[in-house]
Each structure stands twice: as C-alpha cells, then as structure tokens.
Amino acid sequence: MLPGHVNPQTRTVTQSLVVGVDAGATSTRVSVHTLDGTRVGYARAGAGNPTAHGLAKAVAAISAALEAALPPGGGPLVVASLAGVAGHVAEMVPELAKSWASHGIAEEPRYVGDVPIAYAAGSPEPDGSLLLSGTGAVAARFVDHRLDVLADGLGWLLGDAGSGFWIGREGARVVVDALDRGLLPVEALDPALLPVEALDAAGASLAALVGAHFLGGERPATPRAAADRIVRLAQADHMRLAALSTLVSQAAEAGDPEAVKITHAAADHLAATLRRVHVSGPVVLAGSVLTSEGPVRHAVVERLAGERITTAGDAAGAAAWLAARDFLTEADAKTGHAAFTSGA
C-alpha cells in the first residue's frame, strides 16, 4: 500500500498523482489517479483534436478538463502525466506546458498520439495489436509496450477505411446516388411518411434516417434538389458524416439492405487493416464503432474468430497508467491496470 490517503468526501490527496488525457475529435477526458490506480478526479470537455478543430480550441478543452479533474491542491502532487491527442500538432506541446504550469504541475505532459493509449486501455500486455474504429480508423502492432507498425490511420479524406466517418459517408453517398438516379422520391427522406420498418431494395429506412439527419423538416422540391442540399450540408461540416455512422448501424439492425452492405464492408476493411500488422498477442478493439454493441463490432468479431479479443476501457485512465509505469514494477503495473482503466 502506498503512503498517504484519499478522502472521498473532500477529494483531499496527500500522495503522488498521475494525470492522463484522452483528447479526440469529439470530446476530451482527463483522469487523475494515485499510483495504486485509485481515481481521484475525472472530467470531460469539448473536442481536443487540434487538426480537426484548431489549436486554440483543443488546448482550451484540455485545460478546462484538467482544471475540473484536479483535486484541490493536487497540481504540485502530480509526478507524471501523459496526453494522448488525436491529430498530432507540435505547437501543442508548449501550449500544454503553459496550462500545466498554471495549475502548479512541475513537468509538462508527455505528448503522444491516441493510438498507444487506446491499446493500453485494453491490455497491459507488452506485445499485441490494436484495431480502432471511431471517427477515424487505424491498426497498430505493439512490441514491448512500444508502437512498432501502423496501418491506415491516414485521415478521413484519403484513408480511415471502416471508420465512423467512412460508414457515415457511405450511408450518405448511397442515398445521394439513389436520389440523383431517380430511384428515391423526396418522400423517402421523411421518417414520418416512410418509417424504418418500411424496407425496400432502394434502402428506404437508410434514406429516411439520412434525410432526418441532414434536412430535418426541410423538403426540397425534387430528388436532385435534395441530393444537392445534402451534399452542400456535408461539405459545410464534414463531421456530420461521422455522426451519421450510428444511424447507418441503426438501419442495418432494422434490416435495410444497403445499410447491411455498408456495415459488412466496414468490417471487411477493418479486418484487412488489422491483418497487415497483427502477429501475436491480444487484439484490442477500441473506438466507439468497435466498443459499442452493433453490427460492425459483431461482424469484425466474426472475422477475427480465433484471436484473443479484448475491449478497450477508459482511455484517459490508460494514459494515466502509462504515466505511472515509470514509478511501478512491471508486476504492480500489470496488477493495477484494471484499476486505472475501469472508469471508476
């Protein structure tokens, strides 16, 4: 047992702390732990990916989460911290250092991408592989806790096959194409007129969900006008395509044939990306597409039959665990892994 104590009523801490940051395209999480894994602070804030949302917004989100997560007087007790940030930008390092210093933390955080903490969130094993599908998608092999090989993770514009963005874009593309070809009437975009249960070969339920997502109550006069409007809205805010992925999965679960094709194609892409890197050890599934029960996760698990599959836990806690490893024996680090990543 490490010296010191944590008072759960006041969050007063009298022992060394470690801080973990998980900053992504959708949200930022900061987790503060003692070296035995006890969580003494946790907070969420807005998007922390500087590539997707800009440096100032990303730093502000991480700083806000750090301030909310640190227990009173906890800054000077922080002995190590690690920030896992999607969308690596070198200019972020000095900005985070300023934020850390303003909270009395002696050393700036170690700055890494989101891939190492995603793997650590699912396994303490030194050797293994990660398959991540969230907004983006990537596979990675780890050797002795170090990133060895990456596959994909090339971004939404030219890569990330099987990601949430890819799934959402395919869903929108199928509907826009059907509108452009005159295969769908404008009424097919209205869930009230054509409910999810009304399935047909043109992908009616997917069309209704895409229509509601992009157009709300707006109904363009012609199918071509509807296609043009969806395209313009997607171009104005490409993250709306990523948000569409859950609706594609919903349509697939309802039996929509086009949505089923998309989810199976996503699983094929993800499994193929993993096979480019995987040699041995556990396969950690990470990212919202693969940690949530749904058609893509189920299809991926089927394609990886025979592999030892684990599911990533709390990534901010995993970042804190990686920061703490320098202060722990290998045995203690492995034993304490669950405490850091359980999210409690």
Helices and strands as residue ranges (DSSP letters): E 17-23, E 28-34, E 39-45, H 50-53, H 55-69, G 75-77, E 78-85, H 92-102, E 110-112, H 114-120, E 128-133, E 137-143, E 146-152, H 164-180, G 186-189, H 204-215, H 223-236, H 239-243, H 245-253, H 257-275, E 283-286, H 288-291, H 295-303, E 309-311, H 315-324, G 325-327, H 330-341
